[in-house]
Amino acid sequence: MLSRIEAKAAGSKGPARRLRLTDFDLTLPALGLLVLFFVVPVAILLARSVSEPVPGLGNYAELLGSSTYLRIFANTFLVSGLVTFVSLLIGFPVAWALAVMPSRAASVVFAILLLSMWTNLLARTYAWMVLLQRTGVVNKLLIGLGLIDKPLPLVNNLTGVTIGMTYIMLPFIILPLYGVIRKIDPAILQAAALCGANRWQALVRVLLPLAMPGMAAGALMVFVMSLGYFVTPALLGGTANMMLAELIAQFVQSLVNWGMGGAAALVLLVVTLALYAVQLRFFGTDRMGGR
Amino acid sequence: MKKILVLAAAAATIATAMPATAADLVFSSWGGTTQDAQKIAWAEKFTEKTGINVLQDGPTDYGKLKAMVEAAAVVWDVVDVEGDYAAQAGKNGLLEKLDFSVIDKSKLDPRFVTDYSVGSFYYSFVIGCNKDAVDACPKTWADLFDTEKFPGKRAFYKWSAPGVIEAALLADGVPADKLYPLDLDRAFKKLDTIKPDIIWWSGGAQSQQLLASAEAPFGSLWNGRMTALAQSGINVETSWEQNITAADSLVVPKGAKNKEAAMQFIALATSPQAQADLAKATGYAPINLDSPKLMDEALAKSLPDAQTASQVNADMNYWAENRDAIGERWYAWQAK
């Protein structure tokens, strides 16, 4: 591999061209792996959606013609949207604080963020179950403080899913936002103040627009990841809050109806790709992750 | 030197990641305390007797099983599945016929024997209640469906399987001997009346957690889980009134690599002593009719075997025929 890169480097005309070619070459092992273990199996599953139980688009007609399944689609978008919104609301101040914090303090916060990401997803979700249940810490605390009389229903519903998923998604919004906000020259905010902007104006008219690429990249990432989420909604939500990924799992594992499973998976894939296309169109790959 | 170390590490990684060698038997079940008990009561005894190593895998996944058979790359040799699935999968050509010259079926509970499967253990859906959390405990299915007399959340099994639909019909006054064919319209109408008060449990551990924490102070649980809760010191009550039985089955996927060893394994697993040992460890009932003789009396009394007075048997053949249709309707109703 190395000698091939060198050969190419020697034979190429300019530095830009040389870089592009070798870049692509270097992605080949990863691409090969993806094609073999991801693209091919997905293609096979999708092929079954138009061939099982009989050839045709029957599975899609059933999927898109049923009010139950449409409700699951709607719920998937609702939950993803809600999680994205709450993540932004919480993530923005955190990213901002990280950007202006002394670096030692910031590294402590980063360590906490990353540690939570490295902890097993299932363990984290069960932890929320214990915290949020009727006799859980949160309800006991609120009752103890005299704020409520009887336990709030915090799990097995939309509240539980939103809390659990927001917690898991936060790092994915904080990290790109942090990257963008850190690049903003603090002098710009000083300039805004000098020009007479109060703190609110400085935030809304200067900081927010400048941080927009990071917000959009993070929000889209969280939204798209949420669309396909499985474990957390299954454990913290009720069956009335079922999401698309759970439906697919049900088709594949419990009903062993792979035609319908493939059809549902294709719908999810198309939506995800469409959103990704929007992201590319408006923000481009180079602006993702705040680079 | 460094290179050698790296190579050694890589070799070690590959070695540990290697799939079972042909001589090993692979057994898949549902994890948790039940599979631990199966390992001790069955697998370790089997290895002692035959010298064949048994690898534990799981959880059982019907999608995976189908994929293995279709791809002719069957990793599992013996699989613990739900009884209704076993009856259906046998008909759909996903399973090997069992060799009853190796497996002695004369003493096996005939309710759970088909050409393709024998019982693994059997259990009852009972009405469980956390006595510390409520003033009064529901005693019958009708009680459990009565949200006025018994306010609060109730726990029910999430997946489409024998148990909940039967309970709804019994609660609605259908006589036990008139349950089948299931009147699904009536069952779902009855379920509608308590739907907002249901918390679904998807696994045994979760059902115990719901009851113990009083998140749902009562519900329909597997009897073995109630036994375990009582043993752990939680003040629970079990009502066996019209307990609904269902079974797990042992099957061999079509094209299993160690078919002969698989038959021997099933023969041992369903033998009187192995079934008695499993019942002792799990609180589920043995499917070998000779097993109760081998157990002490107190234990035998705590099993579904001793609760046959009002017992209702879920009809596995009906379920096998209608599993897909009921399943689709079940999940659609749940998501509504």
Interface residues (C-beta under 8 A of the other chain):
Chain A: S66 T68 R71 I72 M129 Q133 R134 T135 G136 V155 N156 A234 G238 T239 A240 M242 L247 Q250 V252 Q253 S254 L255 V256 N257 W258
Chain B: D61 Y62 G63 K64 K66 K158 W159 S160 I199 W200 S202 Q209 S213 A214 E215 D324 G327 E328 Y331 A332 Q334 A335 K336
